[in-house]
């Protein structure tokens, strides 16, 4: 199996892990903040739904353009002003799944050499498509840990 195919398969596992992490949570449990100073489960999922398309856009730019500019985004600002607690969990999960499904189809049509294409991030400097894909792949598991922590605090573990 090619490195690209392996990376794409891992990328597509994220939404499944996320769905498992939130399975069986009521709307009230999803908006609860059982750990002081931490986001609710819904806020975590809304964050992922906002940033997955941003990460996908960065990868698309690297695929389509020569050394494109990639702009950072402030996750705390997004959370503060984009109504995360008022979102619908199922819709947020669907956005993530569709974003990843679409990008996976694009990625699987590329030659392996495309993984070395580069974009220039305004905060992190040069990033290859491979680095961007790995970062996007790790984003959901990173946040699933926090959801599992919330489940435990709510007695759902």
Chimera marker file (.cmm) of the C-alpha trace (Angstrom):
<marker_set name="trace">
<marker id="1" x="0.000" y="0.000" z="0.000" r="1" g="1" b="0" radius="0.5"/>
<marker id="2" x="1.324" y="3.445" z="-0.877" r="1" g="1" b="0" radius="0.5"/>
<marker id="3" x="2.172" y="6.012" z="1.780" r="1" g="1" b="0" radius="0.5"/>
<marker id="4" x="-0.525" y="8.304" z="0.395" r="1" g="1" b="0" radius="0.5"/>
<marker id="5" x="-3.214" y="5.606" z="0.600" r="1" g="1" b="0" radius="0.5"/>
<marker id="6" x="-2.163" y="4.768" z="4.165" r="1" g="1" b="0" radius="0.5"/>
<marker id="7" x="-2.351" y="8.435" z="5.183" r="1" g="1" b="0" radius="0.5"/>
<marker id="8" x="-5.766" y="8.859" z="3.560" r="1" g="1" b="0" radius="0.5"/>
<marker id="9" x="-7.103" y="5.751" z="5.303" r="1" g="1" b="0" radius="0.5"/>
<marker id="10" x="-5.928" y="7.169" z="8.646" r="1" g="1" b="0" radius="0.5"/>
<marker id="11" x="-7.477" y="10.552" z="7.788" r="1" g="1" b="0" radius="0.5"/>
<marker id="12" x="-10.829" y="8.866" z="7.131" r="1" g="1" b="0" radius="0.5"/>
<marker id="13" x="-10.781" y="7.101" z="10.520" r="1" g="1" b="0" radius="0.5"/>
<marker id="14" x="-11.149" y="10.404" z="12.400" r="1" g="1" b="0" radius="0.5"/>
<marker id="15" x="-14.897" y="10.910" z="11.895" r="1" g="1" b="0" radius="0.5"/>
<marker id="16" x="-15.551" y="7.307" z="12.981" r="1" g="1" b="0" radius="0.5"/>
<marker id="17" x="-13.560" y="7.880" z="16.186" r="1" g="1" b="0" radius="0.5"/>
<marker id="18" x="-15.443" y="11.113" z="16.799" r="1" g="1" b="0" radius="0.5"/>
<marker id="19" x="-18.865" y="9.503" z="16.296" r="1" g="1" b="0" radius="0.5"/>
<marker id="20" x="-17.908" y="6.738" z="18.731" r="1" g="1" b="0" radius="0.5"/>
<marker id="21" x="-16.769" y="9.311" z="21.297" r="1" g="1" b="0" radius="0.5"/>
<marker id="22" x="-20.115" y="11.165" z="21.248" r="1" g="1" b="0" radius="0.5"/>
<marker id="23" x="-22.353" y="8.105" z="20.829" r="1" g="1" b="0" radius="0.5"/>
<marker id="24" x="-25.271" y="8.040" z="23.226" r="1" g="1" b="0" radius="0.5"/>
<marker id="25" x="-24.796" y="11.554" z="24.566" r="1" g="1" b="0" radius="0.5"/>
<marker id="26" x="-27.984" y="13.516" z="25.096" r="1" g="1" b="0" radius="0.5"/>
<marker id="27" x="-28.159" y="17.142" z="23.933" r="1" g="1" b="0" radius="0.5"/>
<marker id="28" x="-27.928" y="18.211" z="27.583" r="1" g="1" b="0" radius="0.5"/>
<marker id="29" x="-24.781" y="16.119" z="28.096" r="1" g="1" b="0" radius="0.5"/>
<marker id="30" x="-23.252" y="17.450" z="24.875" r="1" g="1" b="0" radius="0.5"/>
<marker id="31" x="-23.516" y="21.073" z="26.068" r="1" g="1" b="0" radius="0.5"/>
<marker id="32" x="-22.462" y="20.324" z="29.655" r="1" g="1" b="0" radius="0.5"/>
<marker id="33" x="-19.112" y="21.622" z="30.859" r="1" g="1" b="0" radius="0.5"/>
<marker id="34" x="-18.268" y="19.040" z="33.522" r="1" g="1" b="0" radius="0.5"/>
<marker id="35" x="-14.639" y="20.158" z="33.686" r="1" g="1" b="0" radius="0.5"/>
<marker id="36" x="-14.175" y="23.762" z="34.780" r="1" g="1" b="0" radius="0.5"/>
<marker id="37" x="-12.577" y="26.013" z="32.187" r="1" g="1" b="0" radius="0.5"/>
<marker id="38" x="-12.930" y="23.454" z="29.373" r="1" g="1" b="0" radius="0.5"/>
<marker id="39" x="-15.177" y="23.402" z="26.332" r="1" g="1" b="0" radius="0.5"/>
<marker id="40" x="-18.299" y="21.252" z="26.219" r="1" g="1" b="0" radius="0.5"/>
<marker id="41" x="-18.395" y="18.239" z="23.903" r="1" g="1" b="0" radius="0.5"/>
<marker id="42" x="-20.524" y="20.248" z="21.460" r="1" g="1" b="0" radius="0.5"/>
<marker id="43" x="-17.978" y="23.066" z="21.497" r="1" g="1" b="0" radius="0.5"/>
<marker id="44" x="-15.197" y="20.576" z="20.745" r="1" g="1" b="0" radius="0.5"/>
<marker id="45" x="-17.154" y="19.095" z="17.836" r="1" g="1" b="0" radius="0.5"/>
<marker id="46" x="-18.068" y="22.562" z="16.524" r="1" g="1" b="0" radius="0.5"/>
<marker id="47" x="-14.382" y="23.505" z="16.673" r="1" g="1" b="0" radius="0.5"/>
<marker id="48" x="-13.525" y="20.415" z="14.633" r="1" g="1" b="0" radius="0.5"/>
<marker id="49" x="-16.315" y="21.190" z="12.151" r="1" g="1" b="0" radius="0.5"/>
<marker id="50" x="-14.993" y="24.728" z="11.693" r="1" g="1" b="0" radius="0.5"/>
<marker id="51" x="-11.357" y="23.757" z="11.376" r="1" g="1" b="0" radius="0.5"/>
<marker id="52" x="-11.627" y="20.596" z="9.267" r="1" g="1" b="0" radius="0.5"/>
<marker id="53" x="-12.712" y="22.642" z="6.211" r="1" g="1" b="0" radius="0.5"/>
<marker id="54" x="-9.889" y="25.123" z="6.911" r="1" g="1" b="0" radius="0.5"/>
<marker id="55" x="-7.367" y="22.292" z="7.010" r="1" g="1" b="0" radius="0.5"/>
<marker id="56" x="-8.878" y="20.826" z="3.831" r="1" g="1" b="0" radius="0.5"/>
<marker id="57" x="-8.679" y="24.210" z="2.111" r="1" g="1" b="0" radius="0.5"/>
<marker id="58" x="-4.989" y="24.470" z="2.988" r="1" g="1" b="0" radius="0.5"/>
<marker id="59" x="-4.357" y="21.057" z="1.452" r="1" g="1" b="0" radius="0.5"/>
<marker id="60" x="-6.350" y="21.937" z="-1.663" r="1" g="1" b="0" radius="0.5"/>
<marker id="61" x="-4.316" y="25.130" z="-2.077" r="1" g="1" b="0" radius="0.5"/>
<marker id="62" x="-1.064" y="23.192" z="-1.775" r="1" g="1" b="0" radius="0.5"/>
<marker id="63" x="-2.308" y="20.711" z="-4.374" r="1" g="1" b="0" radius="0.5"/>
<marker id="64" x="-3.586" y="23.330" z="-6.812" r="1" g="1" b="0" radius="0.5"/>
<marker id="65" x="-1.186" y="26.258" z="-6.406" r="1" g="1" b="0" radius="0.5"/>
<marker id="66" x="2.572" y="26.748" z="-6.370" r="1" g="1" b="0" radius="0.5"/>
<marker id="67" x="3.773" y="27.549" z="-2.848" r="1" g="1" b="0" radius="0.5"/>
<marker id="68" x="0.489" y="29.139" z="-1.715" r="1" g="1" b="0" radius="0.5"/>
<marker id="69" x="0.108" y="31.345" z="1.334" r="1" g="1" b="0" radius="0.5"/>
<marker id="70" x="-1.653" y="29.522" z="4.161" r="1" g="1" b="0" radius="0.5"/>
<marker id="71" x="-3.245" y="31.665" z="6.845" r="1" g="1" b="0" radius="0.5"/>
<marker id="72" x="-3.633" y="30.699" z="10.487" r="1" g="1" b="0" radius="0.5"/>
<marker id="73" x="-6.908" y="30.971" z="12.402" r="1" g="1" b="0" radius="0.5"/>
<marker id="74" x="-7.588" y="31.697" z="16.074" r="1" g="1" b="0" radius="0.5"/>
<marker id="75" x="-9.575" y="28.795" z="17.541" r="1" g="1" b="0" radius="0.5"/>
<marker id="76" x="-10.482" y="30.726" z="20.680" r="1" g="1" b="0" radius="0.5"/>
<marker id="77" x="-11.846" y="33.647" z="18.667" r="1" g="1" b="0" radius="0.5"/>
<marker id="78" x="-13.906" y="31.255" z="16.551" r="1" g="1" b="0" radius="0.5"/>
<marker id="79" x="-15.310" y="29.621" z="19.701" r="1" g="1" b="0" radius="0.5"/>
<marker id="80" x="-16.097" y="33.003" z="21.263" r="1" g="1" b="0" radius="0.5"/>
<marker id="81" x="-18.125" y="34.405" z="18.377" r="1" g="1" b="0" radius="0.5"/>
<marker id="82" x="-19.464" y="31.535" z="16.259" r="1" g="1" b="0" radius="0.5"/>
<marker id="83" x="-22.118" y="30.166" z="18.607" r="1" g="1" b="0" radius="0.5"/>
<marker id="84" x="-20.594" y="26.790" z="19.355" r="1" g="1" b="0" radius="0.5"/>
<marker id="85" x="-23.083" y="25.972" z="22.139" r="1" g="1" b="0" radius="0.5"/>
<marker id="86" x="-25.993" y="26.620" z="19.758" r="1" g="1" b="0" radius="0.5"/>
<marker id="87" x="-24.852" y="24.249" z="17.024" r="1" g="1" b="0" radius="0.5"/>
<marker id="88" x="-26.483" y="20.921" z="16.141" r="1" g="1" b="0" radius="0.5"/>
<marker id="89" x="-24.245" y="17.944" z="16.893" r="1" g="1" b="0" radius="0.5"/>
<marker id="90" x="-25.393" y="15.813" z="13.953" r="1" g="1" b="0" radius="0.5"/>
<marker id="91" x="-24.874" y="18.639" z="11.475" r="1" g="1" b="0" radius="0.5"/>
<marker id="92" x="-21.373" y="19.324" z="12.800" r="1" g="1" b="0" radius="0.5"/>
<marker id="93" x="-20.450" y="15.640" z="12.494" r="1" g="1" b="0" radius="0.5"/>
<marker id="94" x="-21.810" y="15.562" z="8.927" r="1" g="1" b="0" radius="0.5"/>
<marker id="95" x="-19.666" y="18.557" z="7.944" r="1" g="1" b="0" radius="0.5"/>
<marker id="96" x="-16.551" y="16.775" z="9.155" r="1" g="1" b="0" radius="0.5"/>
<marker id="97" x="-17.472" y="13.513" z="7.423" r="1" g="1" b="0" radius="0.5"/>
<marker id="98" x="-18.303" y="15.170" z="4.106" r="1" g="1" b="0" radius="0.5"/>
<marker id="99" x="-15.209" y="17.376" z="4.181" r="1" g="1" b="0" radius="0.5"/>
<marker id="100" x="-12.968" y="14.377" z="4.726" r="1" g="1" b="0" radius="0.5"/>
<marker id="101" x="-14.764" y="12.188" z="2.217" r="1" g="1" b="0" radius="0.5"/>
<marker id="102" x="-14.436" y="14.816" z="-0.508" r="1" g="1" b="0" radius="0.5"/>
<marker id="103" x="-10.781" y="15.534" z="0.207" r="1" g="1" b="0" radius="0.5"/>
<marker id="104" x="-9.936" y="11.821" z="0.394" r="1" g="1" b="0" radius="0.5"/>
<marker id="105" x="-11.242" y="11.346" z="-3.160" r="1" g="1" b="0" radius="0.5"/>
<marker id="106" x="-9.071" y="14.253" z="-4.323" r="1" g="1" b="0" radius="0.5"/>
<marker id="107" x="-5.987" y="12.954" z="-2.516" r="1" g="1" b="0" radius="0.5"/>
<marker id="108" x="-6.323" y="9.409" z="-3.853" r="1" g="1" b="0" radius="0.5"/>
<marker id="109" x="-6.124" y="10.696" z="-7.445" r="1" g="1" b="0" radius="0.5"/>
<marker id="110" x="-2.733" y="12.334" z="-6.823" r="1" g="1" b="0" radius="0.5"/>
<marker id="111" x="0.682" y="10.881" z="-7.499" r="1" g="1" b="0" radius="0.5"/>
<marker id="112" x="2.721" y="9.981" z="-4.427" r="1" g="1" b="0" radius="0.5"/>
<marker id="113" x="5.075" y="12.867" z="-5.241" r="1" g="1" b="0" radius="0.5"/>
<marker id="114" x="2.286" y="15.363" z="-4.450" r="1" g="1" b="0" radius="0.5"/>
<marker id="115" x="2.929" y="14.736" z="-0.744" r="1" g="1" b="0" radius="0.5"/>
<marker id="116" x="6.048" y="16.894" z="-1.115" r="1" g="1" b="0" radius="0.5"/>
<marker id="117" x="4.228" y="19.953" z="-2.488" r="1" g="1" b="0" radius="0.5"/>
<marker id="118" x="4.669" y="22.951" z="-0.178" r="1" g="1" b="0" radius="0.5"/>
<marker id="119" x="2.603" y="25.825" z="1.133" r="1" g="1" b="0" radius="0.5"/>
<marker id="120" x="3.832" y="28.697" z="3.313" r="1" g="1" b="0" radius="0.5"/>
<marker id="121" x="1.979" y="29.120" z="6.584" r="1" g="1" b="0" radius="0.5"/>
<marker id="122" x="2.092" y="32.627" z="8.049" r="1" g="1" b="0" radius="0.5"/>
<marker id="123" x="2.813" y="31.263" z="11.552" r="1" g="1" b="0" radius="0.5"/>
<marker id="124" x="4.506" y="27.891" z="10.998" r="1" g="1" b="0" radius="0.5"/>
<marker id="125" x="6.496" y="28.484" z="7.823" r="1" g="1" b="0" radius="0.5"/>
<marker id="126" x="6.808" y="25.973" z="4.970" r="1" g="1" b="0" radius="0.5"/>
<marker id="127" x="4.555" y="22.916" z="5.238" r="1" g="1" b="0" radius="0.5"/>
<marker id="128" x="4.324" y="19.972" z="2.869" r="1" g="1" b="0" radius="0.5"/>
<marker id="129" x="1.061" y="18.354" z="1.873" r="1" g="1" b="0" radius="0.5"/>
<marker id="130" x="2.192" y="15.330" z="3.865" r="1" g="1" b="0" radius="0.5"/>
<marker id="131" x="2.691" y="17.450" z="6.999" r="1" g="1" b="0" radius="0.5"/>
<marker id="132" x="-0.695" y="19.101" z="6.532" r="1" g="1" b="0" radius="0.5"/>
<marker id="133" x="-2.415" y="15.750" z="6.044" r="1" g="1" b="0" radius="0.5"/>
<marker id="134" x="-0.768" y="14.257" z="9.127" r="1" g="1" b="0" radius="0.5"/>
<marker id="135" x="-1.694" y="17.328" z="11.172" r="1" g="1" b="0" radius="0.5"/>
<marker id="136" x="-5.323" y="17.126" z="10.008" r="1" g="1" b="0" radius="0.5"/>
<marker id="137" x="-5.377" y="13.379" z="10.700" r="1" g="1" b="0" radius="0.5"/>
<marker id="138" x="-4.152" y="13.905" z="14.271" r="1" g="1" b="0" radius="0.5"/>
<marker id="139" x="-6.581" y="16.740" z="15.002" r="1" g="1" b="0" radius="0.5"/>
<marker id="140" x="-9.621" y="14.585" z="15.777" r="1" g="1" b="0" radius="0.5"/>
<marker id="141" x="-7.810" y="12.001" z="17.982" r="1" g="1" b="0" radius="0.5"/>
<marker id="142" x="-6.252" y="14.901" z="19.886" r="1" g="1" b="0" radius="0.5"/>
<marker id="143" x="-9.725" y="16.255" z="20.695" r="1" g="1" b="0" radius="0.5"/>
<marker id="144" x="-11.386" y="12.860" z="21.208" r="1" g="1" b="0" radius="0.5"/>
<marker id="145" x="-9.234" y="12.511" z="24.347" r="1" g="1" b="0" radius="0.5"/>
<marker id="146" x="-10.962" y="15.595" z="25.767" r="1" g="1" b="0" radius="0.5"/>
<marker id="147" x="-14.418" y="14.272" z="24.891" r="1" g="1" b="0" radius="0.5"/>
<marker id="148" x="-13.639" y="10.984" z="26.634" r="1" g="1" b="0" radius="0.5"/>
<marker id="149" x="-12.506" y="12.982" z="29.665" r="1" g="1" b="0" radius="0.5"/>
<marker id="150" x="-15.884" y="14.784" z="29.659" r="1" g="1" b="0" radius="0.5"/>
<marker id="151" x="-17.773" y="11.488" z="29.295" r="1" g="1" b="0" radius="0.5"/>
<marker id="152" x="-15.977" y="10.172" z="32.357" r="1" g="1" b="0" radius="0.5"/>
<marker id="153" x="-16.756" y="13.341" z="34.340" r="1" g="1" b="0" radius="0.5"/>
<marker id="154" x="-20.436" y="12.965" z="33.354" r="1" g="1" b="0" radius="0.5"/>
<marker id="155" x="-20.470" y="9.306" z="34.422" r="1" g="1" b="0" radius="0.5"/>
<marker id="156" x="-20.790" y="8.067" z="30.817" r="1" g="1" b="0" radius="0.5"/>
<marker id="157" x="-17.423" y="6.302" z="30.527" r="1" g="1" b="0" radius="0.5"/>
<link id1="1" id2="2" r="1" g="1" b="0" radius="0.2"/>
<link id1="2" id2="3" r="1" g="1" b="0" radius="0.2"/>
<link id1="3" id2="4" r="1" g="1" b="0" radius="0.2"/>
<link id1="4" id2="5" r="1" g="1" b="0" radius="0.2"/>
<link id1="5" id2="6" r="1" g="1" b="0" radius="0.2"/>
<link id1="6" id2="7" r="1" g="1" b="0" radius="0.2"/>
<link id1="7" id2="8" r="1" g="1" b="0" radius="0.2"/>
<link id1="8" id2="9" r="1" g="1" b="0" radius="0.2"/>
<link id1="9" id2="10" r="1" g="1" b="0" radius="0.2"/>
<link id1="10" id2="11" r="1" g="1" b="0" radius="0.2"/>
<link id1="11" id2="12" r="1" g="1" b="0" radius="0.2"/>
<link id1="12" id2="13" r="1" g="1" b="0" radius="0.2"/>
<link id1="13" id2="14" r="1" g="1" b="0" radius="0.2"/>
<link id1="14" id2="15" r="1" g="1" b="0" radius="0.2"/>
<link id1="15" id2="16" r="1" g="1" b="0" radius="0.2"/>
<link id1="16" id2="17" r="1" g="1" b="0" radius="0.2"/>
<link id1="17" id2="18" r="1" g="1" b="0" radius="0.2"/>
<link id1="18" id2="19" r="1" g="1" b="0" radius="0.2"/>
<link id1="19" id2="20" r="1" g="1" b="0" radius="0.2"/>
<link id1="20" id2="21" r="1" g="1" b="0" radius="0.2"/>
<link id1="21" id2="22" r="1" g="1" b="0" radius="0.2"/>
<link id1="22" id2="23" r="1" g="1" b="0" radius="0.2"/>
<link id1="23" id2="24" r="1" g="1" b="0" radius="0.2"/>
<link id1="24" id2="25" r="1" g="1" b="0" radius="0.2"/>
<link id1="25" id2="26" r="1" g="1" b="0" radius="0.2"/>
<link id1="26" id2="27" r="1" g="1" b="0" radius="0.2"/>
<link id1="27" id2="28" r="1" g="1" b="0" radius="0.2"/>
<link id1="28" id2="29" r="1" g="1" b="0" radius="0.2"/>
<link id1="29" id2="30" r="1" g="1" b="0" radius="0.2"/>
<link id1="30" id2="31" r="1" g="1" b="0" radius="0.2"/>
<link id1="31" id2="32" r="1" g="1" b="0" radius="0.2"/>
<link id1="32" id2="33" r="1" g="1" b="0" radius="0.2"/>
<link id1="33" id2="34" r="1" g="1" b="0" radius="0.2"/>
<link id1="34" id2="35" r="1" g="1" b="0" radius="0.2"/>
<link id1="35" id2="36" r="1" g="1" b="0" radius="0.2"/>
<link id1="36" id2="37" r="1" g="1" b="0" radius="0.2"/>
<link id1="37" id2="38" r="1" g="1" b="0" radius="0.2"/>
<link id1="38" id2="39" r="1" g="1" b="0" radius="0.2"/>
<link id1="39" id2="40" r="1" g="1" b="0" radius="0.2"/>
<link id1="40" id2="41" r="1" g="1" b="0" radius="0.2"/>
<link id1="41" id2="42" r="1" g="1" b="0" radius="0.2"/>
<link id1="42" id2="43" r="1" g="1" b="0" radius="0.2"/>
<link id1="43" id2="44" r="1" g="1" b="0" radius="0.2"/>
<link id1="44" id2="45" r="1" g="1" b="0" radius="0.2"/>
<link id1="45" id2="46" r="1" g="1" b="0" radius="0.2"/>
<link id1="46" id2="47" r="1" g="1" b="0" radius="0.2"/>
<link id1="47" id2="48" r="1" g="1" b="0" radius="0.2"/>
<link id1="48" id2="49" r="1" g="1" b="0" radius="0.2"/>
<link id1="49" id2="50" r="1" g="1" b="0" radius="0.2"/>
<link id1="50" id2="51" r="1" g="1" b="0" radius="0.2"/>
<link id1="51" id2="52" r="1" g="1" b="0" radius="0.2"/>
<link id1="52" id2="53" r="1" g="1" b="0" radius="0.2"/>
<link id1="53" id2="54" r="1" g="1" b="0" radius="0.2"/>
<link id1="54" id2="55" r="1" g="1" b="0" radius="0.2"/>
<link id1="55" id2="56" r="1" g="1" b="0" radius="0.2"/>
<link id1="56" id2="57" r="1" g="1" b="0" radius="0.2"/>
<link id1="57" id2="58" r="1" g="1" b="0" radius="0.2"/>
<link id1="58" id2="59" r="1" g="1" b="0" radius="0.2"/>
<link id1="59" id2="60" r="1" g="1" b="0" radius="0.2"/>
<link id1="60" id2="61" r="1" g="1" b="0" radius="0.2"/>
<link id1="61" id2="62" r="1" g="1" b="0" radius="0.2"/>
<link id1="62" id2="63" r="1" g="1" b="0" radius="0.2"/>
<link id1="63" id2="64" r="1" g="1" b="0" radius="0.2"/>
<link id1="64" id2="65" r="1" g="1" b="0" radius="0.2"/>
<link id1="65" id2="66" r="1" g="1" b="0" radius="0.2"/>
<link id1="66" id2="67" r="1" g="1" b="0" radius="0.2"/>
<link id1="67" id2="68" r="1" g="1" b="0" radius="0.2"/>
<link id1="68" id2="69" r="1" g="1" b="0" radius="0.2"/>
<link id1="69" id2="70" r="1" g="1" b="0" radius="0.2"/>
<link id1="70" id2="71" r="1" g="1" b="0" radius="0.2"/>
<link id1="71" id2="72" r="1" g="1" b="0" radius="0.2"/>
<link id1="72" id2="73" r="1" g="1" b="0" radius="0.2"/>
<link id1="73" id2="74" r="1" g="1" b="0" radius="0.2"/>
<link id1="74" id2="75" r="1" g="1" b="0" radius="0.2"/>
<link id1="75" id2="76" r="1" g="1" b="0" radius="0.2"/>
<link id1="76" id2="77" r="1" g="1" b="0" radius="0.2"/>
<link id1="77" id2="78" r="1" g="1" b="0" radius="0.2"/>
<link id1="78" id2="79" r="1" g="1" b="0" radius="0.2"/>
<link id1="79" id2="80" r="1" g="1" b="0" radius="0.2"/>
<link id1="80" id2="81" r="1" g="1" b="0" radius="0.2"/>
<link id1="81" id2="82" r="1" g="1" b="0" radius="0.2"/>
<link id1="82" id2="83" r="1" g="1" b="0" radius="0.2"/>
<link id1="83" id2="84" r="1" g="1" b="0" radius="0.2"/>
<link id1="84" id2="85" r="1" g="1" b="0" radius="0.2"/>
<link id1="85" id2="86" r="1" g="1" b="0" radius="0.2"/>
<link id1="86" id2="87" r="1" g="1" b="0" radius="0.2"/>
<link id1="87" id2="88" r="1" g="1" b="0" radius="0.2"/>
<link id1="88" id2="89" r="1" g="1" b="0" radius="0.2"/>
<link id1="89" id2="90" r="1" g="1" b="0" radius="0.2"/>
<link id1="90" id2="91" r="1" g="1" b="0" radius="0.2"/>
<link id1="91" id2="92" r="1" g="1" b="0" radius="0.2"/>
<link id1="92" id2="93" r="1" g="1" b="0" radius="0.2"/>
<link id1="93" id2="94" r="1" g="1" b="0" radius="0.2"/>
<link id1="94" id2="95" r="1" g="1" b="0" radius="0.2"/>
<link id1="95" id2="96" r="1" g="1" b="0" radius="0.2"/>
<link id1="96" id2="97" r="1" g="1" b="0" radius="0.2"/>
<link id1="97" id2="98" r="1" g="1" b="0" radius="0.2"/>
<link id1="98" id2="99" r="1" g="1" b="0" radius="0.2"/>
<link id1="99" id2="100" r="1" g="1" b="0" radius="0.2"/>
<link id1="100" id2="101" r="1" g="1" b="0" radius="0.2"/>
<link id1="101" id2="102" r="1" g="1" b="0" radius="0.2"/>
<link id1="102" id2="103" r="1" g="1" b="0" radius="0.2"/>
<link id1="103" id2="104" r="1" g="1" b="0" radius="0.2"/>
<link id1="104" id2="105" r="1" g="1" b="0" radius="0.2"/>
<link id1="105" id2="106" r="1" g="1" b="0" radius="0.2"/>
<link id1="106" id2="107" r="1" g="1" b="0" radius="0.2"/>
<link id1="107" id2="108" r="1" g="1" b="0" radius="0.2"/>
<link id1="108" id2="109" r="1" g="1" b="0" radius="0.2"/>
<link id1="109" id2="110" r="1" g="1" b="0" radius="0.2"/>
<link id1="110" id2="111" r="1" g="1" b="0" radius="0.2"/>
<link id1="111" id2="112" r="1" g="1" b="0" radius="0.2"/>
<link id1="112" id2="113" r="1" g="1" b="0" radius="0.2"/>
<link id1="113" id2="114" r="1" g="1" b="0" radius="0.2"/>
<link id1="114" id2="115" r="1" g="1" b="0" radius="0.2"/>
<link id1="115" id2="116" r="1" g="1" b="0" radius="0.2"/>
<link id1="116" id2="117" r="1" g="1" b="0" radius="0.2"/>
<link id1="117" id2="118" r="1" g="1" b="0" radius="0.2"/>
<link id1="118" id2="119" r="1" g="1" b="0" radius="0.2"/>
<link id1="119" id2="120" r="1" g="1" b="0" radius="0.2"/>
<link id1="120" id2="121" r="1" g="1" b="0" radius="0.2"/>
<link id1="121" id2="122" r="1" g="1" b="0" radius="0.2"/>
<link id1="122" id2="123" r="1" g="1" b="0" radius="0.2"/>
<link id1="123" id2="124" r="1" g="1" b="0" radius="0.2"/>
<link id1="124" id2="125" r="1" g="1" b="0" radius="0.2"/>
<link id1="125" id2="126" r="1" g="1" b="0" radius="0.2"/>
<link id1="126" id2="127" r="1" g="1" b="0" radius="0.2"/>
<link id1="127" id2="128" r="1" g="1" b="0" radius="0.2"/>
<link id1="128" id2="129" r="1" g="1" b="0" radius="0.2"/>
<link id1="129" id2="130" r="1" g="1" b="0" radius="0.2"/>
<link id1="130" id2="131" r="1" g="1" b="0" radius="0.2"/>
<link id1="131" id2="132" r="1" g="1" b="0" radius="0.2"/>
<link id1="132" id2="133" r="1" g="1" b="0" radius="0.2"/>
<link id1="133" id2="134" r="1" g="1" b="0" radius="0.2"/>
<link id1="134" id2="135" r="1" g="1" b="0" radius="0.2"/>
<link id1="135" id2="136" r="1" g="1" b="0" radius="0.2"/>
<link id1="136" id2="137" r="1" g="1" b="0" radius="0.2"/>
<link id1="137" id2="138" r="1" g="1" b="0" radius="0.2"/>
<link id1="138" id2="139" r="1" g="1" b="0" radius="0.2"/>
<link id1="139" id2="140" r="1" g="1" b="0" radius="0.2"/>
<link id1="140" id2="141" r="1" g="1" b="0" radius="0.2"/>
<link id1="141" id2="142" r="1" g="1" b="0" radius="0.2"/>
<link id1="142" id2="143" r="1" g="1" b="0" radius="0.2"/>
<link id1="143" id2="144" r="1" g="1" b="0" radius="0.2"/>
<link id1="144" id2="145" r="1" g="1" b="0" radius="0.2"/>
<link id1="145" id2="146" r="1" g="1" b="0" radius="0.2"/>
<link id1="146" id2="147" r="1" g="1" b="0" radius="0.2"/>
<link id1="147" id2="148" r="1" g="1" b="0" radius="0.2"/>
<link id1="148" id2="149" r="1" g="1" b="0" radius="0.2"/>
<link id1="149" id2="150" r="1" g="1" b="0" radius="0.2"/>
<link id1="150" id2="151" r="1" g="1" b="0" radius="0.2"/>
<link id1="151" id2="152" r="1" g="1" b="0" radius="0.2"/>
<link id1="152" id2="153" r="1" g="1" b="0" radius="0.2"/>
<link id1="153" id2="154" r="1" g="1" b="0" radius="0.2"/>
<link id1="154" id2="155" r="1" g="1" b="0" radius="0.2"/>
<link id1="155" id2="156" r="1" g="1" b="0" radius="0.2"/>
<link id1="156" id2="157" r="1" g="1" b="0" radius="0.2"/>
</marker_set>
